[in-house]
Amino acid sequence: PVDYPCRAKRLGELKAALAAAGDDRRGLARSLADAMTDGRAKLYVTHLGLLARKDHPGLFADGEYLPLAATGDKADHVFAFARRSGGASAVVAVPRLVGKLLGGEPRLPLGDVWGDTRLSLPEGAGWRNVFTGEHLPGGDRPAAELFGQFP
């Protein structure tokens, strides 16, 4: 059974950590990535994803779907798309087939594991990584940069 009081406590701790981190969430994201087995990273992704959906309901419900292409030797290990509605846009980029990507090693797909793989982000004013707070310009970006701190 789900331990709801424990989950509520962890969510409160996560919200406090987000408030303390401010706009620069790289350290928080990396600490969660380094402790993937304790469930806090999943809670982090779920919480921030639901906040984004709450803040932009039309974008996620009715926004135009735009597949994004990855290139390079690990391109098959990236799934990415953009959603666009009116003046709002969002990009979703996630690693896939991670076990095969890492050859079974018990680690995360961060940084240099991506080799020459790149993802073409839509042009515009730039993008903010919701999980790390990093700002990225549009255009061709290395996957090692996109997945540098948090997968």
N, CA, C and O atoms as a GROMACS GRO file, in nm:
protein
  604
    1PRO      N    1   0.083  -0.120   0.000
    1PRO     CA    2   0.000   0.000   0.000
    1PRO      C    3   0.087   0.127   0.000
    1PRO      O    4   0.200   0.128   0.051
    2VAL      N    5   0.032   0.231  -0.058
    2VAL     CA    6   0.102   0.359  -0.063
    2VAL      C    7   0.102   0.424   0.075
    2VAL      O    8  -0.003   0.430   0.140
    3ASP      N    9   0.215   0.470   0.118
    3ASP     CA   10   0.229   0.539   0.246
    3ASP      C   11   0.207   0.689   0.221
    3ASP      O   12   0.303   0.763   0.199
    4TYR      N   13   0.081   0.732   0.224
    4TYR     CA   14   0.047   0.870   0.191
    4TYR      C   15   0.109   0.972   0.287
    4TYR      O   16   0.156   1.076   0.239
    5PRO      N   17   0.112   0.949   0.417
    5PRO     CA   18   0.178   1.047   0.505
    5PRO      C   19   0.327   1.064   0.469
    5PRO      O   20   0.380   1.176   0.473
    6CYS      N   21   0.394   0.955   0.435
    6CYS     CA   22   0.534   0.963   0.394
    6CYS      C   23   0.547   1.045   0.265
    6CYS      O   24   0.636   1.129   0.254
    7ARG      N   25   0.458   1.019   0.168
    7ARG     CA   26   0.463   1.094   0.040
    7ARG      C   27   0.437   1.241   0.063
    7ARG      O   28   0.503   1.326   0.004
    8ALA      N   29   0.341   1.273   0.148
    8ALA     CA   30   0.310   1.413   0.179
    8ALA      C   31   0.430   1.481   0.244
    8ALA      O   32   0.462   1.596   0.212
    9LYS      N   33   0.497   1.410   0.334
    9LYS     CA   34   0.616   1.465   0.399
    9LYS      C   35   0.726   1.490   0.296
    9LYS      O   36   0.790   1.596   0.296
   10ARG      N   37   0.748   1.393   0.208
   10ARG     CA   38   0.852   1.409   0.104
   10ARG      C   39   0.819   1.523   0.008
   10ARG      O   40   0.909   1.596  -0.034
   11LEU      N   41   0.691   1.540  -0.026
   11LEU     CA   42   0.652   1.650  -0.113
   11LEU      C   43   0.677   1.783  -0.044
   11LEU      O   44   0.723   1.878  -0.107
   12GLY      N   45   0.647   1.792   0.085
   12GLY     CA   46   0.676   1.915   0.160
   12GLY      C   47   0.826   1.945   0.162
   12GLY      O   48   0.866   2.060   0.145
   13GLU      N   49   0.907   1.843   0.183
   13GLU     CA   50   1.052   1.861   0.181
   13GLU      C   51   1.100   1.905   0.043
   13GLU      O   52   1.188   1.990   0.030
   14LEU      N   53   1.041   1.847  -0.061
   14LEU     CA   54   1.078   1.883  -0.198
   14LEU      C   55   1.041   2.028  -0.228
   14LEU      O   56   1.120   2.101  -0.288
   15LYS      N   57   0.923   2.070  -0.187
   15LYS     CA   58   0.881   2.209  -0.208
   15LYS      C   59   0.974   2.306  -0.137
   15LYS      O   60   1.006   2.411  -0.190
   16ALA      N   61   1.017   2.270  -0.015
   16ALA     CA   62   1.112   2.354   0.059
   16ALA      C   63   1.246   2.360  -0.013
   16ALA      O   64   1.308   2.466  -0.020
   17ALA      N   65   1.291   2.247  -0.066
   17ALA     CA   66   1.419   2.244  -0.139
   17ALA      C   67   1.409   2.326  -0.268
   17ALA      O   68   1.505   2.394  -0.305
   18LEU      N   69   1.295   2.321  -0.335
   18LEU     CA   70   1.276   2.403  -0.456
   18LEU      C   71   1.278   2.551  -0.422
   18LEU      O   72   1.339   2.631  -0.493
   19ALA      N   73   1.213   2.589  -0.315
   19ALA     CA   74   1.212   2.729  -0.273
   19ALA      C   75   1.353   2.776  -0.238
   19ALA      O   76   1.393   2.887  -0.273
   20ALA      N   77   1.428   2.692  -0.169
   20ALA     CA   78   1.565   2.727  -0.132
   20ALA      C   79   1.656   2.736  -0.253
   20ALA      O   80   1.747   2.819  -0.255
   21ALA      N   81   1.633   2.653  -0.354
   21ALA     CA   82   1.718   2.653  -0.473
   21ALA      C   83   1.693   2.774  -0.561
   21ALA      O   84   1.783   2.818  -0.632
   22GLY      N   85   1.573   2.828  -0.559
   22GLY     CA   86   1.541   2.942  -0.645
   22GLY      C   87   1.544   2.902  -0.791
   22GLY      O   88   1.498   2.793  -0.828
   23ASP      N   89   1.599   2.991  -0.876
   23ASP     CA   90   1.602   2.964  -1.020
   23ASP      C   91   1.711   2.867  -1.061
   23ASP      O   92   1.702   2.805  -1.167
   24ASP      N   93   1.814   2.852  -0.979
   24ASP     CA   94   1.924   2.762  -1.013
   24ASP      C   95   1.904   2.629  -0.940
   24ASP      O   96   1.939   2.614  -0.824
   25ARG      N   97   1.846   2.534  -1.012
   25ARG     CA   98   1.811   2.405  -0.952
   25ARG      C   99   1.911   2.296  -0.987
   25ARG      O  100   1.885   2.178  -0.962
   26ARG      N  101   2.024   2.332  -1.045
   26ARG     CA  102   2.120   2.230  -1.090
   26ARG      C  103   2.166   2.141  -0.976
   26ARG      O  104   2.169   2.019  -0.991
   27GLY      N  105   2.202   2.199  -0.863
   27GLY     CA  106   2.249   2.120  -0.750
   27GLY      C  107   2.141   2.028  -0.696
   27GLY      O  108   2.168   1.912  -0.665
   28LEU      N  109   2.020   2.081  -0.684
   28LEU     CA  110   1.908   2.000  -0.637
   28LEU      C  111   1.882   1.885  -0.734
   28LEU      O  112   1.868   1.770  -0.692
   29ALA      N  113   1.874   1.916  -0.863
   29ALA     CA  114   1.846   1.812  -0.962
   29ALA      C  115   1.954   1.705  -0.961
   29ALA      O  116   1.924   1.586  -0.969
   30ARG      N  117   2.080   1.747  -0.952
   30ARG     CA  118   2.189   1.649  -0.952
   30ARG      C  119   2.186   1.562  -0.827
   30ARG      O  120   2.212   1.442  -0.834
   31SER      N  121   2.153   1.622  -0.712
   31SER     CA  122   2.146   1.541  -0.590
   31SER      C  123   2.034   1.438  -0.598
   31SER      O  124   2.048   1.327  -0.549
   32LEU      N  125   1.923   1.475  -0.661
   32LEU     CA  126   1.813   1.380  -0.680
   32LEU      C  127   1.852   1.272  -0.780
   32LEU      O  128   1.819   1.154  -0.761
   33ALA      N  129   1.921   1.311  -0.885
   33ALA     CA  130   1.968   1.213  -0.984
   33ALA      C  131   2.066   1.115  -0.922
   33ALA      O  132   2.066   0.997  -0.955
   34ASP      N  133   2.149   1.164  -0.833
   34ASP     CA  134   2.248   1.077  -0.768
   34ASP      C  135   2.185   0.980  -0.669
   34ASP      O  136   2.250   0.883  -0.627
   35ALA      N  137   2.059   1.004  -0.631
   35ALA     CA  138   1.989   0.917  -0.536
   35ALA      C  139   1.859   0.867  -0.599
   35ALA      O  140   1.753   0.870  -0.536
   36MET      N  141   1.868   0.820  -0.723
   36MET     CA  142   1.748   0.783  -0.800
   36MET      C  143   1.664   0.674  -0.733
   36MET      O  144   1.543   0.668  -0.759
   37THR      N  145   1.720   0.591  -0.651
   37THR     CA  146   1.646   0.477  -0.598
   37THR      C  147   1.554   0.512  -0.481
   37THR      O  148   1.473   0.428  -0.440
   38ASP      N  149   1.565   0.634  -0.426
   38ASP     CA  150   1.482   0.664  -0.308
   38ASP      C  151   1.346   0.725  -0.342
   38ASP      O  152   1.267   0.754  -0.252
   39GLY      N  153   1.316   0.744  -0.471
   39GLY     CA  154   1.184   0.791  -0.512
   39GLY      C  155   1.168   0.941  -0.522
   39GLY      O  156   1.068   0.988  -0.577
   40ARG      N  157   1.264   1.019  -0.470
   40ARG     CA  158   1.248   1.164  -0.474
   40ARG      C  159   1.257   1.219  -0.616
   40ARG      O  160   1.190   1.317  -0.647
   41ALA      N  161   1.339   1.160  -0.702
   41ALA     CA  162   1.351   1.208  -0.840
   41ALA      C  163   1.219   1.192  -0.914
   41ALA      O  164   1.178   1.281  -0.989
   42LYS      N  165   1.153   1.080  -0.894
   42LYS     CA  166   1.023   1.057  -0.958
   42LYS      C  167   0.920   1.158  -0.907
   42LYS      O  168   0.840   1.211  -0.984
   43LEU      N  169   0.922   1.184  -0.778
   43LEU     CA  170   0.832   1.284  -0.720
   43LEU      C  171   0.861   1.422  -0.778
   43LEU      O  172   0.768   1.498  -0.805
   44TYR      N  173   0.988   1.454  -0.796
   44TYR     CA  174   1.032   1.582  -0.853
   44TYR      C  175   0.976   1.599  -0.995
   44TYR      O  176   0.918   1.703  -1.027
   45VAL      N  177   0.995   1.499  -1.078
   45VAL     CA  178   0.946   1.504  -1.216
   45VAL      C  179   0.794   1.516  -1.218
   45VAL      O  180   0.739   1.597  -1.292
   46THR      N  181   0.727   1.437  -1.137
   46THR     CA  182   0.580   1.440  -1.132
   46THR      C  183   0.530   1.575  -1.084
   46THR      O  184   0.438   1.632  -1.144
   47HIS      N  185   0.588   1.627  -0.977
   47HIS     CA  186   0.545   1.755  -0.920
   47HIS      C  187   0.564   1.869  -1.021
   47HIS      O  188   0.471   1.946  -1.044
   48LEU      N  189   0.682   1.880  -1.080
   48LEU     CA  190   0.709   1.989  -1.173
   48LEU      C  191   0.628   1.973  -1.302
   48LEU      O  192   0.586   2.072  -1.361
   49GLY      N  193   0.607   1.849  -1.346
   49GLY     CA  194   0.524   1.826  -1.465
   49GLY      C  195   0.380   1.868  -1.443
   49GLY      O  196   0.318   1.930  -1.529
   50LEU      N  197   0.327   1.832  -1.326
   50LEU     CA  198   0.188   1.871  -1.296
   50LEU      C  199   0.175   2.022  -1.277
   50LEU      O  200   0.072   2.079  -1.314
   51LEU      N  201   0.276   2.086  -1.221
   51LEU     CA  202   0.273   2.233  -1.211
   51LEU      C  203   0.271   2.298  -1.349
   51LEU      O  204   0.197   2.394  -1.372
   52ALA      N  205   0.353   2.246  -1.441
   52ALA     CA  206   0.357   2.301  -1.577
   52ALA      C  207   0.221   2.283  -1.645
   52ALA      O  208   0.172   2.374  -1.712
   53ARG      N  209   0.161   2.167  -1.628
   53ARG     CA  210   0.030   2.141  -1.687
   53ARG      C  211  -0.077   2.233  -1.627
   53ARG      O  212  -0.165   2.281  -1.698
   54LYS      N  213  -0.068   2.258  -1.497
   54LYS     CA  214  -0.162   2.348  -1.430
   54LYS      C  215  -0.146   2.491  -1.482
   54LYS      O  216  -0.244   2.562  -1.503
   55ASP      N  217  -0.020   2.534  -1.502
   55ASP     CA  218   0.007   2.670  -1.547
   55ASP      C  219  -0.026   2.692  -1.695
   55ASP      O  220  -0.052   2.805  -1.736
   56HIS      N  221  -0.026   2.585  -1.774
   56HIS     CA  222  -0.049   2.596  -1.919
   56HIS      C  223  -0.144   2.486  -1.968
   56HIS      O  224  -0.104   2.404  -2.050
   57PRO      N  225  -0.267   2.485  -1.920
   57PRO     CA  226  -0.356   2.373  -1.955
   57PRO      C  227  -0.384   2.362  -2.104
   57PRO      O  228  -0.389   2.251  -2.157
   58GLY      N  229  -0.402   2.473  -2.173
   58GLY     CA  230  -0.431   2.470  -2.317
   58GLY      C  231  -0.315   2.415  -2.398
   58GLY      O  232  -0.335   2.344  -2.497
   59LEU      N  233  -0.195   2.445  -2.356
   59LEU     CA  234  -0.076   2.397  -2.425
   59LEU      C  235  -0.071   2.244  -2.423
   59LEU      O  236  -0.044   2.181  -2.525
   60PHE      N  237  -0.096   2.187  -2.307
   60PHE     CA  238  -0.085   2.042  -2.294
   60PHE      C  239  -0.209   1.969  -2.346
   60PHE      O  240  -0.200   1.855  -2.390
   61ALA      N  241  -0.325   2.033  -2.340
   61ALA     CA  242  -0.448   1.967  -2.385
   61ALA      C  243  -0.467   1.980  -2.536
   61ALA      O  244  -0.509   1.884  -2.601
   62ASP      N  245  -0.437   2.096  -2.591
   62ASP     CA  246  -0.472   2.123  -2.731
   62ASP      C  247  -0.354   2.170  -2.816
   62ASP      O  248  -0.372   2.195  -2.935
   63GLY      N  249  -0.238   2.182  -2.758
   63GLY     CA  250  -0.123   2.234  -2.832
   63GLY      C  251  -0.082   2.147  -2.950
   63GLY      O  252  -0.099   2.025  -2.948
   64GLU      N  253  -0.029   2.213  -3.051
   64GLU     CA  254   0.022   2.143  -3.169
   64GLU      C  255   0.140   2.055  -3.129
   64GLU      O  256   0.228   2.098  -3.054
   65TYR      N  257   0.143   1.933  -3.179
   65TYR     CA  258   0.250   1.838  -3.152
   65TYR      C  259   0.354   1.848  -3.263
   65TYR      O  260   0.322   1.835  -3.381
   66LEU      N  261   0.480   1.871  -3.223
   66LEU     CA  262   0.589   1.881  -3.319
   66LEU      C  263   0.700   1.784  -3.281
   66LEU      O  264   0.772   1.809  -3.184
   67PRO      N  265   0.717   1.675  -3.354
   67PRO     CA  266   0.827   1.583  -3.321
   67PRO      C  267   0.960   1.652  -3.343
   67PRO      O  268   0.976   1.729  -3.438
   68LEU      N  269   1.057   1.624  -3.256
   68LEU     CA  270   1.191   1.680  -3.269
   68LEU      C  271   1.289   1.568  -3.300
   68LEU      O  272   1.285   1.462  -3.239
   69ALA      N  273   1.377   1.592  -3.394
   69ALA     CA  274   1.471   1.490  -3.438
   69ALA      C  275   1.604   1.503  -3.365
   69ALA      O  276   1.659   1.613  -3.350
   70ALA      N  277   1.654   1.390  -3.320
   70ALA     CA  278   1.790   1.384  -3.266
   70ALA      C  279   1.881   1.330  -3.375
   70ALA      O  280   1.838   1.254  -3.462
   71THR      N  281   2.008   1.369  -3.370
   71THR     CA  282   2.108   1.318  -3.464
   71THR      C  283   2.228   1.269  -3.385
   71THR      O  284   2.244   1.303  -3.268
   72GLY      N  285   2.311   1.189  -3.449
   72GLY     CA  286   2.432   1.142  -3.384
   72GLY      C  287   2.424   0.995  -3.351
   72GLY      O  288   2.323   0.929  -3.376
   73ASP      N  289   2.533   0.944  -3.293
   73ASP     CA  290   2.545   0.801  -3.270
   73ASP      C  291   2.450   0.745  -3.165
   73ASP      O  292   2.429   0.624  -3.161
   74LYS      N  293   2.391   0.828  -3.080
   74LYS     CA  294   2.297   0.782  -2.977
   74LYS      C  295   2.157   0.839  -3.000
   74LYS      O  296   2.077   0.846  -2.907
   75ALA      N  297   2.128   0.880  -3.123
   75ALA     CA  298   2.000   0.944  -3.154
   75ALA      C  299   1.880   0.854  -3.123
   75ALA      O  300   1.773   0.904  -3.087
   76ASP      N  301   1.898   0.723  -3.136
   76ASP     CA  302   1.788   0.631  -3.106
   76ASP      C  303   1.753   0.627  -2.958
   76ASP      O  304   1.652   0.567  -2.919
   77HIS      N  305   1.834   0.689  -2.876
   77HIS     CA  306   1.814   0.686  -2.732
   77HIS      C  307   1.751   0.816  -2.679
   77HIS      O  308   1.750   0.839  -2.558
   78VAL      N  309   1.700   0.898  -2.770
   78VAL     CA  310   1.634   1.024  -2.731
   78VAL      C  311   1.495   1.026  -2.791
   78VAL      O  312   1.476   1.000  -2.910
   79PHE      N  313   1.397   1.058  -2.707
   79PHE     CA  314   1.261   1.081  -2.753
   79PHE      C  315   1.230   1.227  -2.720
   79PHE      O  316   1.243   1.269  -2.605
   80ALA      N  317   1.187   1.304  -2.820
   80ALA     CA  318   1.163   1.446  -2.795
   80ALA      C  319   1.052   1.500  -2.885
   80ALA      O  320   1.036   1.458  -3.000
   81PHE      N  321   0.978   1.593  -2.830
   81PHE     CA  322   0.875   1.662  -2.906
   81PHE      C  323   0.851   1.798  -2.843
   81PHE      O  324   0.890   1.822  -2.728
   82ALA      N  325   0.788   1.886  -2.918
   82ALA     CA  326   0.747   2.018  -2.867
   82ALA      C  327   0.595   2.026  -2.876
   82ALA      O  328   0.532   1.959  -2.958
   83ARG      N  329   0.540   2.109  -2.790
   83ARG     CA  330   0.398   2.143  -2.797
   83ARG      C  331   0.393   2.294  -2.810
   83ARG      O  332   0.470   2.366  -2.745
   84ARG      N  333   0.302   2.343  -2.895
   84ARG     CA  334   0.292   2.488  -2.916
   84ARG      C  335   0.145   2.525  -2.926
   84ARG      O  336   0.067   2.460  -2.995
   85SER      N  337   0.108   2.632  -2.854
   85SER     CA  338  -0.028   2.682  -2.857
   85SER      C  339  -0.024   2.831  -2.829
   85SER      O  340   0.017   2.874  -2.720
   86GLY      N  341  -0.065   2.911  -2.926
   86GLY     CA  342  -0.059   3.055  -2.908
   86GLY      C  343   0.084   3.099  -2.885
   86GLY      O  344   0.172   3.066  -2.965
   87GLY      N  345   0.109   3.172  -2.778
   87GLY     CA  346   0.244   3.217  -2.747
   87GLY      C  347   0.321   3.124  -2.655
   87GLY      O  348   0.436   3.154  -2.620
   88ALA      N  349   0.261   3.014  -2.616
   88ALA     CA  350   0.328   2.922  -2.523
   88ALA      C  351   0.385   2.802  -2.597
   88ALA      O  352   0.327   2.752  -2.693
   89SER      N  353   0.501   2.756  -2.550
   89SER     CA  354   0.565   2.637  -2.606
   89SER      C  355   0.632   2.558  -2.494
   89SER      O  356   0.671   2.614  -2.392
   90ALA      N  357   0.644   2.430  -2.518
   90ALA     CA  358   0.716   2.343  -2.425
   90ALA      C  359   0.787   2.236  -2.506
   90ALA      O  360   0.737   2.190  -2.609
   91VAL      N  361   0.903   2.196  -2.459
   91VAL     CA  362   0.978   2.085  -2.519
   91VAL      C  363   0.988   1.975  -2.415
   91VAL      O  364   1.018   2.001  -2.298
   92VAL      N  365   0.964   1.852  -2.458
   92VAL     CA  366   0.984   1.735  -2.374
   92VAL      C  367   1.094   1.654  -2.440
   92VAL      O  368   1.083   1.618  -2.557
   93ALA      N  369   1.199   1.625  -2.366
   93ALA     CA  370   1.309   1.544  -2.416
   93ALA      C  371   1.349   1.446  -2.306
   93ALA      O  372   1.379   1.486  -2.194
   94VAL      N  373   1.350   1.318  -2.340
   94VAL     CA  374   1.381   1.215  -2.241
   94VAL      C  375   1.473   1.109  -2.302
   94VAL      O  376   1.465   1.080  -2.421
   95PRO      N  377   1.560   1.052  -2.219
   95PRO     CA  378   1.638   0.938  -2.264
   95PRO      C  379   1.547   0.816  -2.278
   95PRO      O  380   1.449   0.803  -2.205
   96ARG      N  381   1.580   0.728  -2.369
   96ARG     CA  382   1.505   0.603  -2.385
   96ARG      C  383   1.602   0.489  -2.408
   96ARG      O  384   1.715   0.510  -2.451
   97LEU      N  385   1.557   0.368  -2.378
   97LEU     CA  386   1.640   0.248  -2.394
   97LEU      C  387   1.773   0.265  -2.320
   97LEU      O  388   1.880   0.238  -2.373
   98VAL      N  389   1.762   0.312  -2.196
   98VAL     CA  390   1.879   0.348  -2.117
   98VAL      C  391   1.969   0.229  -2.087
   98VAL      O  392   2.092   0.242  -2.087
   99GLY      N  393   1.911   0.113  -2.061
   99GLY     CA  394   1.993  -0.005  -2.033
   99GLY      C  395   2.085  -0.038  -2.148
   99GLY      O  396   2.203  -0.067  -2.128
  100LYS      N  397   2.032  -0.032  -2.268
  100LYS     CA  398   2.114  -0.057  -2.387
  100LYS      C  399   2.216   0.055  -2.409
  100LYS      O  400   2.330   0.029  -2.446
  101LEU      N  401   2.175   0.178  -2.385
  101LEU     CA  402   2.264   0.293  -2.401
  101LEU      C  403   2.387   0.280  -2.312
  101LEU      O  404   2.498   0.311  -2.354
  102LEU      N  405   2.367   0.235  -2.189
  102LEU     CA  406   2.476   0.229  -2.091
  102LEU      C  407   2.541   0.091  -2.083
  102LEU      O  408   2.628   0.069  -1.999
  103GLY      N  409   2.499   0.001  -2.169
  103GLY     CA  410   2.558  -0.132  -2.168
  103GLY      C  411   2.537  -0.206  -2.037
  103GLY      O  412   2.620  -0.288  -1.997
  104GLY      N  413   2.426  -0.178  -1.970
  104GLY     CA  414   2.395  -0.246  -1.846
  104GLY      C  415   2.463  -0.188  -1.723
  104GLY      O  416   2.440  -0.237  -1.612
  105GLU      N  417   2.545  -0.086  -1.739
  105GLU     CA  418   2.611  -0.024  -1.622
  105GLU      C  419   2.506   0.042  -1.533
  105GLU      O  420   2.412   0.104  -1.584
  106PRO      N  421   2.520   0.030  -1.402
  106PRO     CA  422   2.424   0.091  -1.309
  106PRO      C  423   2.457   0.239  -1.285
  106PRO      O  424   2.505   0.276  -1.178
  107ARG      N  425   2.431   0.322  -1.385
  107ARG     CA  426   2.453   0.466  -1.371
  107ARG      C  427   2.350   0.539  -1.454
  107ARG      O  428   2.269   0.476  -1.524
  108LEU      N  429   2.350   0.669  -1.448
  108LEU     CA  430   2.254   0.751  -1.521
  108LEU      C  431   2.311   0.798  -1.654
  108LEU      O  432   2.433   0.810  -1.669
  109PRO      N  433   2.224   0.824  -1.752
  109PRO     CA  434   2.270   0.873  -1.881
  109PRO      C  435   2.294   1.024  -1.878
  109PRO      O  436   2.218   1.101  -1.937
  110LEU      N  437   2.400   1.064  -1.811
  110LEU     CA  438   2.432   1.206  -1.795
  110LEU      C  439   2.560   1.240  -1.870
  110LEU      O  440   2.653   1.159  -1.880
  111GLY      N  441   2.564   1.363  -1.922
  111GLY     CA  442   2.687   1.417  -1.979
  111GLY      C  443   2.743   1.342  -2.098
  111GLY      O  444   2.673   1.317  -2.196
  112ASP      N  445   2.870   1.307  -2.089
  112ASP     CA  446   2.947   1.257  -2.203
  112ASP      C  447   2.899   1.124  -2.260
  112ASP      O  448   2.942   1.088  -2.370
  113VAL      N  449   2.813   1.051  -2.192
  113VAL     CA  450   2.762   0.925  -2.244
  113VAL      C  451   2.693   0.946  -2.379
  113VAL      O  452   2.676   0.850  -2.456
  114TRP      N  453   2.652   1.068  -2.409
  114TRP     CA  454   2.577   1.098  -2.529
  114TRP      C  455   2.662   1.116  -2.654
  114TRP      O  456   2.609   1.124  -2.764
  115GLY      N  457   2.793   1.122  -2.638
  115GLY     CA  458   2.881   1.134  -2.754
  115GLY      C  459   2.846   1.254  -2.840
  115GLY      O  460   2.832   1.366  -2.790
  116ASP      N  461   2.831   1.231  -2.971
  116ASP     CA  462   2.803   1.342  -3.063
  116ASP      C  463   2.653   1.365  -3.086
  116ASP      O  464   2.615   1.438  -3.177
  117THR      N  465   2.569   1.305  -3.003
  117THR     CA  466   2.423   1.316  -3.020
  117THR      C  467   2.378   1.459  -2.992
  117THR      O  468   2.421   1.523  -2.896
  118ARG      N  469   2.289   1.506  -3.079
  118ARG     CA  470   2.238   1.643  -3.068
  118ARG      C  471   2.086   1.642  -3.087
  118ARG      O  472   2.030   1.552  -3.148
  119LEU      N  473   2.023   1.745  -3.034
  119LEU     CA  474   1.879   1.762  -3.048
  119LEU      C  475   1.854   1.903  -3.098
  119LEU      O  476   1.912   2.000  -3.047
  120SER      N  477   1.768   1.914  -3.196
  120SER     CA  478   1.737   2.045  -3.252
  120SER      C  479   1.615   2.103  -3.180
  120SER      O  480   1.502   2.060  -3.202
  121LEU      N  481   1.640   2.203  -3.094
  121LEU     CA  482   1.531   2.270  -3.024
  121LEU      C  483   1.472   2.378  -3.114
  121LEU      O  484   1.546   2.442  -3.190
  122PRO      N  485   1.342   2.401  -3.107
  122PRO     CA  486   1.283   2.507  -3.188
  122PRO      C  487   1.349   2.642  -3.159
  122PRO      O  488   1.382   2.674  -3.045
  123GLU      N  489   1.367   2.720  -3.264
  123GLU     CA  490   1.424   2.853  -3.250
  123GLU      C  491   1.326   2.943  -3.176
  123GLU      O  492   1.206   2.916  -3.172
  124GLY      N  493   1.377   3.048  -3.118
  124GLY     CA  494   1.293   3.142  -3.046
  124GLY      C  495   1.373   3.211  -2.938
  124GLY      O  496   1.494   3.227  -2.949
  125ALA      N  497   1.304   3.251  -2.835
  125ALA     CA  498   1.367   3.326  -2.727
  125ALA      C  499   1.455   3.238  -2.639
  125ALA      O  500   1.527   3.289  -2.553
  126GLY      N  501   1.449   3.109  -2.660
  126GLY     CA  502   1.528   3.017  -2.578
  126GLY      C  503   1.438   2.936  -2.488
  126GLY      O  504   1.316   2.954  -2.484
  127TRP      N  505   1.501   2.845  -2.416
  127TRP     CA  506   1.428   2.749  -2.336
  127TRP      C  507   1.485   2.744  -2.196
  127TRP      O  508   1.604   2.768  -2.176
  128ARG      N  509   1.400   2.715  -2.099
  128ARG     CA  510   1.444   2.696  -1.961
  128ARG      C  511   1.418   2.552  -1.923
  128ARG      O  512   1.305   2.504  -1.935
  129ASN      N  513   1.521   2.484  -1.877
  129ASN     CA  514   1.507   2.348  -1.828
  129ASN      C  515   1.434   2.355  -1.694
  129ASN      O  516   1.488   2.407  -1.597
  130VAL      N  517   1.314   2.304  -1.688
  130VAL     CA  518   1.231   2.311  -1.568
  130VAL      C  519   1.298   2.243  -1.450
  130VAL      O  520   1.282   2.285  -1.335
  131PHE      N  521   1.374   2.138  -1.477
  131PHE     CA  522   1.433   2.059  -1.370
  131PHE      C  523   1.561   2.120  -1.313
  131PHE      O  524   1.590   2.105  -1.195
  132THR      N  525   1.639   2.189  -1.398
  132THR     CA  526   1.767   2.245  -1.352
  132THR      C  527   1.768   2.396  -1.345
  132THR      O  528   1.854   2.454  -1.278
  133GLY      N  529   1.675   2.461  -1.413
  133GLY     CA  530   1.674   2.606  -1.419
  133GLY      C  531   1.765   2.663  -1.527
  133GLY      O  532   1.768   2.784  -1.547
  134GLU      N  533   1.840   2.578  -1.596
  134GLU     CA  534   1.933   2.625  -1.698
  134GLU      C  535   1.857   2.686  -1.816
  134GLU      O  536   1.748   2.641  -1.851
  135HIS      N  537   1.917   2.791  -1.875
  135HIS     CA  538   1.860   2.854  -1.993
  135HIS      C  539   1.939   2.808  -2.115
  135HIS      O  540   2.062   2.809  -2.115
  136LEU      N  541   1.866   2.766  -2.219
  136LEU     CA  542   1.928   2.713  -2.340
  136LEU      C  543   1.874   2.789  -2.461
  136LEU      O  544   1.753   2.810  -2.471
  137PRO      N  545   1.960   2.828  -2.552
  137PRO     CA  546   1.910   2.889  -2.675
  137PRO      C  547   1.847   2.782  -2.764
  137PRO      O  548   1.875   2.663  -2.748
  138GLY      N  549   1.763   2.825  -2.857
  138GLY     CA  550   1.707   2.731  -2.953
  138GLY      C  551   1.813   2.688  -3.051
  138GLY      O  552   1.924   2.742  -3.051
  139GLY      N  553   1.781   2.593  -3.134
  139GLY     CA  554   1.874   2.542  -3.234
  139GLY      C  555   1.936   2.411  -3.192
  139GLY      O  556   1.888   2.345  -3.100
  140ASP      N  557   2.039   2.374  -3.260
  140ASP     CA  558   2.106   2.246  -3.241
  140ASP      C  559   2.184   2.245  -3.110
  140ASP      O  560   2.277   2.325  -3.092
  141ARG      N  561   2.147   2.155  -3.017
  141ARG     CA  562   2.209   2.149  -2.885
  141ARG      C  563   2.264   2.008  -2.860
  141ARG      O  564   2.201   1.910  -2.898
  142PRO      N  565   2.380   1.998  -2.796
  142PRO     CA  566   2.432   1.866  -2.761
  142PRO      C  567   2.344   1.798  -2.654
  142PRO      O  568   2.302   1.862  -2.558
  143ALA      N  569   2.316   1.670  -2.673
  143ALA     CA  570   2.239   1.595  -2.573
  143ALA      C  571   2.314   1.594  -2.441
  143ALA      O  572   2.252   1.593  -2.335
  144ALA      N  573   2.448   1.595  -2.446
  144ALA     CA  574   2.528   1.598  -2.322
  144ALA      C  575   2.497   1.724  -2.241
  144ALA      O  576   2.506   1.721  -2.118
  145GLU      N  577   2.462   1.832  -2.307
  145GLU     CA  578   2.425   1.956  -2.237
  145GLU      C  579   2.282   1.945  -2.183
  145GLU      O  580   2.256   1.982  -2.068
  146LEU      N  581   2.191   1.894  -2.264
  146LEU     CA  582   2.052   1.882  -2.221
  146LEU      C  583   2.037   1.788  -2.102
  146LEU      O  584   1.957   1.813  -2.012
  147PHE      N  585   2.114   1.680  -2.104
  147PHE     CA  586   2.108   1.580  -1.999
  147PHE      C  587   2.235   1.582  -1.915
  147PHE      O  588   2.286   1.477  -1.875
  148GLY      N  589   2.286   1.700  -1.888
  148GLY     CA  590   2.411   1.712  -1.813
  148GLY      C  591   2.396   1.689  -1.663
  148GLY      O  592   2.485   1.631  -1.601
  149GLN      N  593   2.285   1.731  -1.604
  149GLN     CA  594   2.266   1.722  -1.460
  149GLN      C  595   2.152   1.631  -1.419
  149GLN      O  596   2.152   1.574  -1.310
  150PHE      N  597   2.055   1.616  -1.509
  150PHE     CA  598   1.934   1.541  -1.475
  150PHE      C  599   1.880   1.476  -1.601
  150PHE      O  600   1.863   1.543  -1.703
  151PRO      N  601   1.852   1.346  -1.596
  151PRO     CA  602   1.804   1.280  -1.718
  151PRO      C  603   1.658   1.308  -1.745
  151PRO      O  604   1.603   1.260  -1.844
   0.00000   0.00000   0.00000
